[in-house]
Amino acid sequence: MRLNEYEHELQRDLQSVASDLRWSAVDLKRIADQLRKSGNEADAQAVLRSCEVLQSDEERLQHYAKEVKARAISRIKVH
């Protein structure tokens, strides 16, 4: 059975936000590298911890998107 338009929109939105989180983490890792190179190890580590949170959130959203695709999560209308 195919996803209805609301489920498809939900899946697409979840994947989009997950992608945004992934690219934000990539950018923050570059910043952490620059901080480390400038001798600011403490701030570099703080940024890397933020990256870990973003990556965890990205994985969770990707999992939700897969659940929508498998129809374990459904939506009948947008509020």
N, C-alpha and C positions, 0 to 999 in steps of 0.2 A: 504494500500500500504506500502510496506517495505521501509526502508531507503536504499539509495544507499551507496556504500562503502565510499564515501566522507562525507556524512551526519553521517554515523555510526562512522567514525573516529573523526569527530567534536564533536559528543555527548560524545564519550569516553574521548577525550581530555579535554572537559569542566568538566566532572565529576572527572577526575583525578586531575586537577588543583584545583578544589573545595575541594577535599579530602586533598590535600597538605595544602591548606589554613586552613582547619579545624584542622589538626594535628599540624600545626605551632602555631595556637592560643592556643591549649591545652598546648603545651610546654611553650609558653610564659606566660600562666597563672601560671604554676608551678614556673617559674622564678619570677613572680610578688609576689607569696606567699613567696618565699625565701627572696626577697628584703624587704617585709613587716616585716617578722620575724627578719631581721637584723636591723630593725629600719629605713629603707630607704623608707618611705611612698611616697615621691615625685616621685622617680623613679618607684616604684610599680604602681602608678597611671598612669604614662606615658606609661608603658608597657601594662596596661589594656586598655588604649585608643587605642593602636595599635591593640590589640585583637579585639576590637569592629569593627575596620576598616576591619580586615581580615574576621571576621564573616559576615559582610555586603557584602563583595566581594564574599565570598563563596556562600551566598544565591543568589546573582545575577547570578553567574555562574550556579548554580543548576537550576535556573529559565530558563536560556538560554538553558541548556541541555534538559529540559522538552519541550521547544518550538521546538527544533530540532526534538525530538521524535514525537511531534504532527504535525510536518511538517509545522509549522508556520515560521520556518527558514530553508532554504535549501542551499545546496552546490552542485555544479555540478562538480567542480574540485578544486584541491589544487594548490595554486599559488606557 
